[in-house]
Amino acid sequence: MTTLLSFGSNGSGQLGLSHQEDVSSPSLVFTPHPSTLPSSVAQIAAGGNHTLLLLTNNQVLYSGDSHNNNKITPTFTPPPLPTPPPTPIRSISATWSASHIATPSQIWVHGHGTKGELALGSGITSATSFQPIPNFPPSNTIIVSISASMSHAVAVLNNGQVYGWGAGRKGQLGPEPSPAVSSPRLVSCPFPVVKALCGKEFTLLLGPPRTGEFLVLGSDKFGIKSNAPSDLKGWKDAGASWGSVILLKEDGSLISWGRDDHQQLAPSDIGPVEKIAVGSEHALALTRDGKVLAWGWGEHGNCGSLEENNKERANVIQIPDEYNLEDQEVTALGAGCATSWIAFEKRR
């Protein structure tokens, strides 16, 4: 069983706390399973005002307002999936006001987007229930993962190819700039891609950790291209904010570059790290000694109380004693648009 806590921006109920007030202390989310989830958290995807949870039992839960139309769902409930629901769900992602659910053979989309975020064809800007992206993926390929940011998304296939859609004016979907790509378009890359990340106006494509190959597409704002390392060998995980990248290496060290006007880049003195999660302008890390740290822009409480450890670059997130989690360990982190998530399970 999994206990999930959230904190940060909550004006549309996207934290799943049954209210719409921002909180700076980790708080227990409300789900169809009162105080715990029936299985582990596989992935958390957060848009501007909504959140998706993917559980390891293939269940997806939703909270908030994906259309920005004040139709609020302030607790986690099942979204309007087709019957029977897609299975097995491999990956989820969210733009500002749209959601994607990917199986190996299909991507389902829901929400709103005027720049092609739904990939349902020219002129289609809204889907009130999940709809399949037509004619995707190409025959004899399998969808590995999907990633999204403010207004564009990319999918990685098992043959190492990447397809993208949505906003492409800055070249984040390849060298042919377009304000709106309304169906999946092949993104050229000179090496096989195993992971893709989306920033606000850029896309980062990563090759296998052993090679360190990578490609940054789109705007060079904040030096996201020009200040990138020469190679990224040995990476374990990576995340993109709107204007920066944070990469976790196998040895527990962090590499980061890009925007840092609100201290979004990784602190240099936090010790070995086990897990990371990167939001729009902040990040979380689980250290190997069990601490959860947060740094970056935290005005909505998504980095914890601003009074805690205010002389340090990173806050140590304090878990309220009332939840009695002393015998549990952190198994997943999530970060979105000024939202933060910590999942716990009993120690094995």
N, C-alpha and C positions, 0 to 999 in steps of 0.2 A: 504494500500500500504506500502511496506517495502523498506527502503533505506539500502543498504549494502556497508560497507567500509572494505577495506583490507589493510594490510601492512606487510612487511617482505621480505622474499626470493622470487624472481620472475624470476629466470633465464630461466624458461621454460614457462613463461606466466601463472603460476598457480594462480596468484592473480586475473586474469581476468581484467586487467587494459589496455588491448590493446597494451602493450609493454612488454619488458622483462628486465626491470631494477628494482633492489631492491628499496623499499621505506620505510622510517621510520615514515611517517606521514599517518594516515588513509586516504585512497583515494577511490573515488567512482568507483565501479566495473562497467564494461560494460556487459550488458545482452541483450537478445532479446527485452527487454522492457525498452529502453534507460536509464532512471535515476532511475527507481523504479522497484521492483518486484511485481507481481500481487497478491501475498499472502505471509503469514508469512514464515520465515525460520524455518523448523522443525529440521533440522540436517545439519551439515557441516562435511564432511569427507575428509581429506587431506593426500595424499601419498607423496612420495619423490618429485615428480615433477608435480603432478596433483591434482585437487580438484573436489569434487562432492558437489552439493547443493541439498537437498531435501526440497521442499516447501510443505506447508499444502494442496495445491490443487492437490497433487500427481504428480507434475512435478519434474523431475530431470534435472539439468543443470551441465555442465562439462567445465573445462578449464585446459590447460596445456598439458602435454605429458605423457600419462600413460605407454607407452612402452619404454621410454628412447631412442627413435629412432629419435629425433629431428623433429618429426611431431607435430608442435606446434599449439595449439588452444588458442590464448591469450585473448579471451573474452568468457564469458559463453554462451554456446550453448547446445542444446539437444544432448545427447550422442547417439550412434548407438543402440538404443533399438529395440526389435522385434516389429512387427505389428500384432495385437494391443499390446500396451505396457503393462508391468506387472501392476496389480492393485489389491488391494490398496498397495502401497509401505509403508512398516512399518519401515524399517531401512536401512541405508547405511553404508559402511565401506570401507577402503582402506589400502592395504599393500603398500610397496614402489612403486610398478609398476603394481598393479592390483586393480580392483574395484569390490565391491559386492553390489547388490541391492536385498533386501529381501522383499517378500510378505509373508502373513501368510502360504502359501502353496508351496513356491518355492524360491530358491536363484539363481540369475542370476550373472554371472561373466564375466569380460572383462579385458584384459591387458596381462601382462607377469609375469611369475614366475617360477623359476627352482626348487623350494622346495615344490611343491604341492599347492601353494597358490590359484590356480584356482579350485582345487578339481574336476577336470574333468577326472581323471584317470591317471595311470602311463604313463609317457612319454609325456603328453600334457602340454606344457609350454607356449602356446600363444593362445589367442582368440581375433580376430580382431573385433568381434561384441559380444554383450552379449549373453552368452550361459547358459542354465539351468544346475545346478548341478544335475546329474542323481540320481534317487532313494533316494531323500531326500526332506523333512524330513520323518521319519518313519510314517507309517499309524496311523491315529487317533491322530496325534500331530499337533501343530501349532507353527510356528516360531514367537517368541516374539521380538528378537533383534539379531543383529550381531555386532561383534567388531573385530578389526584387528590392528596389529602393523607392524613392518618392514617386516616380512615374515611368519606370521601365523595368523589364524583367528579362532574365536569360535562363535557358534550360541547357543542362549538360547531358549529352547522350553517351551511350556505352562505347561508341566508336571514337570518342574524343572530340566530336564536333559540338559546337555551341550554336544555338538559335536564340534570337532575341526579338523583342517587340516593345512598343511603347515609345516614349520620347527618345529621339535620336539626334536632336539638333546639334549637340556638341560632339557627335561622333562616337558616343558611347555604345552604339550598335554597329560600328564599323565605319569605314572611310567615306561612305555616302551619307552625309548628314540629311536627316529628315525630321521634321517636327512631330510626325506621328507615323509609326510603323504599326499597322493594324492587323498584321498576321505574322507568324513566326518567320524570321529571315535569317539565313545562314550568316554567322559572324566568322570571318576568315581569321585563322590563327595558324602560325607555322609549326605548332607542336600539338600533340594530343592533350586536351584539357581534362583535368580530373575534378576541378572545383572552380566555381565562378562566384564573384562577389559584385554587388551593385552598390555604388555610392550615388549621391544625388545627381551628378553629371559625369560619372565615369563608371567603367566596368574593369575589374581585375580578373584576368584569366590565369589560372595556376596549372602548371604541369606537375608531374609526380614529384614528391618530396626529394627523391634521390637526385633529380636533375636540377632543381632550383629554377627551372624555366618559368617565366611569367610575361604577361603582356598587359599594359594599361591602355585602355581605349577611352577617348573622350577628352574633356577639358583638363588642362594642366593647372587649374586653379589650386592654390595652396601647395604647389609643387608636387602634386600627386604623381606626376610622371617624372619630372626632372630631379626630384629628391629621392626617388626609389632606390633601394639597394641594388648592387650589381647582380646578385642572385639570391635566391631564397631557399637554398638547400636545407633539408632537415626540418621543414615546417610540419607541424602536427595539426594545427587548426588556424583559421584566419577569419577576421570579420572586418566589415567596412562601415564606417559612419558616413554621414553625408559628405564629409570632406577629408577623411583620413582612413588609414588602414592600420590594423593591429594584427600582428602575426605571432602565434605561439609556436616555439620550436620544441623539438623532442626533448631537449635538455632542460625545459622549463623556463627558458629565457623568453623575453618579448622583444620584437622589433616593431617599430611604428614610424610612420611618416605622414605628412600632410598637415591639415589644419590643427592649430594648437592655441588659438586665442582664448579658449576656455579650459586649457589644460586637458584637451582630449587625448593627447598622446600618452603612451604608457609610461608610468614612473620607472625610474632606473634602479630603484632600491627596494623592491618589494619581495625579493627572493624568488625561488623556484615556483612556477605556476602550473597548476594541473588543468584548469579549464578557463575559458574566456567567453564573454558575450559582449558584442559591440552594438550600441544603439545609435540613434541619430547624431548625438553630440556627447555621448558618455560611454563608459565601458565598465564591466564587472570582471573580476578575476577570482578564482578559487585558488589559494596558495596550497602548496603541498603540506603545510602544517594546519590546514583546515579553516583558515580565515577567508571570509568573503570581503573583498575590497571593491570600492567604486571610486571613479574619478571622472572629471569632465564637467560639462554644464549640468548643474543639478538644481536649478531654481524651483522645479516642481517637486522636489523631494526624492527624485530618482537616484541620487547619490547618498541618501540618508540625510540625517539632520546636518545642516550646514554648521551647527555649533560643535559637532563631534570632530575631534582631531583637526581643528581648523587651521593648524599650522603645518599640516602634512599635505602632500599632493594627493594622497588617496585616503578616503575614509574607510575605517573598519566598520562594517555593517553589524550592528548589534541586533541579535534575535531576541524578541521579548520572551521573558521567562514563562509567561502564561501559556505558551504553546508546548512546553515540556518536551523539547526536542533534543535533550542532552544525549539520548541513546541513538540519535539518528545522524546521518551524514549527508552532505550535499551531493546530489547526483546530477543536477542540471542547473544551468543558469540561462537567463534570457534577458534581452535588452531591446527596447524599441524606441519609439518617439517619446523620450522622457519617461519611459516606463522600465521597471526592473522586476526580475523574477528569480526566485530561489526555490528549488525543489529538494525535498528531503526524503530519505528512506531509512529504515532501520539498518544499523550496521550489521554486516554479515559476519 
